[in-house]
Amino acid sequence: MTGAFPTPDQHAEPGARESAPKPAEVAAQDRDLRSAGYRPAGPGESVRGNRSWWDAEAADYRAEHAEHLAGRLVWGPEGLDEEQAGLLGDVAGRSILELGAGAADCSAWLVRAGARAVATDLSAAMLRLAPSPAPPRIECDARQLPFADRSFDVAFSAYGAVPFIGDPERLFAEVARVLRPGGRWVFSITHPIRWAFPDDPGPGGLQVTRSYFDQTPYVETDAEGAVAYAEHHRTLGARIRSLVGAGFTVLDLVEPEWPAALERPWGAWSPMRGRLIPGTAIFVCVLP
């Protein structure tokens, strides 16, 4: 559960896996995976698999993407930057919790902006890669936050935690518990509509191949059949109902457009696709 944007080999958009599976010989070399596709995966096995996956991939991911992620709080591959977007509000002097922080670049930026930020992640290996000076970092399951009630003014996650959890209602309830009244909860995820399209930055990625309403998770299993990676889909309506059920008011749903000046693709996010269909959804919520 890490605040990092996936690449084509790192599960950018699970909608591709059924329509374009890997050859068997490649899959066998891919961290000894036995299979990849759509199947049920419980919350506990999702946590175990994702922790192992991100621990194993942390160093390579960081080396590949540090230039793009370091020193910023960026909400998605479209490059929407918090310094311009201001989705968290005025952060100076605020107590802020980051979920699925990855290498804690976002929290480090917040500290420089005057906030009191704490970074959490499921993967200890990712947290160890935090820049110096590093913000406070805690390894934990986002569904079981080790903080007292009403500890924070703001909580957020940039492509971390939320899509990797099989019981998001539990996560949202925990966020509501640790926020103070009036606290803000902001998170970005792959836009749910992308689950209907193949994982292809070209024209093939504009053809619907799966039902948007099918919420079966994308799962990779190892040679023993255990979950090695899991990503969970919810429709926009399901996300909003879960948030409202946890006590939040949804203030905004931001769907960043692909910038005209950005010509570099990020995995299956590309200028061609990004200018036609949304790639990122950012939920901006408040706890009354």
N, C-alpha and C positions, 0 to 999 in steps of 0.2 A: 504494500500500500504506500506508494511513494509519489511524491510530487514531481513527476517527470513525464514528459510526453513520449509515448511509444513510437518506435520506428517500424518499418515493415516487418522485420523479423521479431519485433517486440510488441506484437498484438495491437497495432494501431487501430484497426477497426475489425472486430470479430466477424462482421458480416461476410468477410471474404472466405472464411475457412471452409465452408461447405461447398462453395462454388469453385474454389481453386485450391484443393488440398495439396500439401507438399508431397513430392514423390516419396515412396517408402524408404528408399535408401538415404534421402536427406533427413527425413524425420528421425531415422534411427540414430543419426549423428547429432541431432539437436538435443543435447543434454539427455541422451538415452530415452527420448520420448517413445512411448509405444503407440499413442494415438492422439489426435487432435480433432475436436469437433464440438458438437452441441450435445450436452447431457446434463442431468442434475448434478449439483455439487452443494453440499451442505455448508453452513457458515464456518464450522470448525475446520473442515478439510480445506476450505478456501483459504483460511488464515494460514494454516500450516504450509500449504503449497506455495502461496504467494510470498511468505517470509523466506522460504528456501530459495525461490526463484530470484528475488531481488538481492538477497545476500550473495548469490553466485554471480549475478550480472552487474553488481554495483560499480566495480572499478571500470569495466569496459564501457558502461553507459556514461559514466562521468567523463571519461577520457574523450568520448565521441562528442558530447554535447555541452561541455563546460563553457565553451565560448559563447553559446547562445543563452545559457541559463544563469551564468555567474553574474553576480552584482545587480540582479534585477528581481522584481516580482512581476512575472509575466503570466498572463492567464491562459495562454494557449498558443498553438502553432501560428495563429494569425498575428502574434506579436503584440496583442493588446497589453499595455504596460500599466501597472497600478499608478505609477507616478502621473500619468495622464488621465486614467480612467477614474480614479478616486472612489472605487467601489467600497472600500473599507471605511471611508470617511476620514476625518482628521485622526491620524494615528499617534501624534505626539503625546507622550505621557500615558497612553492607553496600555492596558494589559491585554496581550494578544496571544492566542493559541493557534498554532499551525498543525493541522492533521495531515499525515502522509507527506511529510516535509522533504523526503529524499535527503539530499545533501544540505538542506537548510539554507539555500540561497535566498529564498523569500524572507525568512525570518531574519537573516543577516542584514538584508536591505532595510527591513523595518526597524531594527535596532539603530542603524545609521540615521533613520528618519526620526528617531527620538522615542520609539515605542519600547515597551518592556515585553519582548517576544520570547516565547518558548516553542521549540520545534519538537514534534513527536513523529515517530515513524515505526512501522512494524519491523523494519530492517535495520539492525545495528550496523551492518556493513555500510549502508547508505549514510547513516548519521556520522560515521567516522570520517567521511569525506568532506565534512563541512569546512567552509573557508575560515581562515583566521583573520581576525578574532571571531571565534564561533559563538553563536548564541547558546543559551542553555538548551540541551537536547535530552530527550527521554525516549527510550525504546518502549513501546507499548502497543497493545491492540486498541484501535480507536473505539471499539465497542465497550472498552473497560478503562476509561480514563482515570489515571491515578491523581485526581485533583478533587478538592473539596467543592461543594456546591457554591455557585455564584463567585467563582474565582477570576473570571475574565470578562473584559468589556467586548471583545471581538474574537470570533473563531473563523478560520478560513482554511481552504484547501484548494490548491491549483493542480488539478488532475491527479490528486492523491486520495487514497482511502476509499472514497465513496463507491467507485465502480468495482472495487475488488471485494466488496462485502456482500454476503448473501442475505443478510438481515439488516438493511439500511435503516429500518425503523428503530432498531436498537442504537445505532450510531447517532441518529438525529435526537433521540431521547437523551443520550449522554451529553451531546453538545448543549441541549437545552438546560440540562442540569448544571453544567459548569459555567454557563453564561449568567451575568447579572441581568435583571429586568432592563429592557431597552437594548440589550446586547445584540450585535449584528453577527449573522452567520452567512458567509459567502463561499461558494464552491463552484469550481468549473469541472466539467466532464466532457468526454466526447459526446457530441450532440446525439440524442437517442435515434434520430432519423437515420444516422449513418449505419445503424445495425441492419438496415434493409438493403444496403448496397455492398458490392464487393470491395475488397481492400485493394484498390487499383487507382493510382493517381491519374490515369488516362481515361479515355472515353468509356472503357469497360466499367469504370467506377461510377457511372451514371445510370446503370441498368439495375432496377430493383430485382433482387434474387431471393430475398427472404421477407417474411411478414414482419413488419414493424411491431405487430402486436404479440409476436412470439417472444416470451421473456425467458426462454431456456438459456442458461449461461453458456459462454464459450469456455471450454475446458481442455487443457492438455494433461495427459497422464504419463507417468513414468513406466519403466519396464515392468513394474509390479502392479500396475493399474491404479496407483495412488495419484491423487490430484497433484500435479506439478505447477499448475498455474490456472487461475480462474478469474474470469471477468464477467460481471453480472449486468444485464440490461434491464432497464425499466422504461416504460413510456413516459412522456412528459407528464401526463395526467397522474400516473402512479407516483412519480417523484413529488408532485405538488400535494397529493393526498397524504403521503408519508410525512411531509414537512408540516402540513396543517395539523395532522394527528399528533405531532410532537409539540404542538403549541406555537409554531412559528406563523408569522404573517409574511407572505411572499410579496416583496416590494417591486421586484423587477426580474425579468428573464432576459439576459443580454445574449444576443447571438451575433458575435463579431463578424463583420464582412471582411473578406480577404482584401488587404490593402493593394491598391493599384501598383505601388512601387515594389512590392514584395514578389520577386520572381523565383526565389528558391523554394522548392518543395520541402516538406518535412514528412518523410514517409509517404503515406497515402494522402496526406493533406497537400494539395497542390494549387497553384493559381487557377488552373482550369476548373477544378471541382469547387474550390473555395468561392469562386465568383458566381456559382450557380446554386449550390446547396450549403447550408450551414455545417460547419465542422465542430464547433464548440458551443456549449450551453453553459451560461454562468447564472446561477441562482443567487439572488440577493434577498436575504430574509432578515427579519427582526423578531426578537422575543418581546412581546408586549409587557 
